[in-house]
Amino acid sequence: MGVSVDYEITGRLNSSRYVLVIESSAGQFVVPVTLAPERGTVQEFLPPSVRPEHKPFRVRIEERASAGNPVPASNTVPLQTSY
């Protein structure tokens, strides 16, 4: 299953380590991503264990600093599905 997320940065990127967090009824999956400085699209494939029937899907971007807890860098929003 593929995921495509459009984003826009409204501040300054604080770190070079960001992840896409996808929540579903099958659990939470974390995918490292590289963000462009202003806006862009993140496109990733989820593990084969994630299936369409695991909906609903929600997604957010988090900053993962080398020390400390993850910090949300975006709102958590529902993913639209099309299959």
LINFEN-V617363 format. One record per backbone hydrogen bond with DSSP energy under -1.0 kcal/mol. NH is the residue of the N-H (numbers start at 0). CO is the residue of the C=O. Records with the same first field share a line. If there is no record, write none. Layout:
NH->CO ; CO
This chain:
2->43
4->41
6->39
8->37
18->61
19->30
20->59
21->28
22->57
23->26
24->53
26->23
28->21
30->19
32->17
39->6
41->4
43->2
45->0
49->46
53->50
54->51
57->22
58->76
59->20
61->18
62->70
63->16
70->62
72->60
76->58
78->56
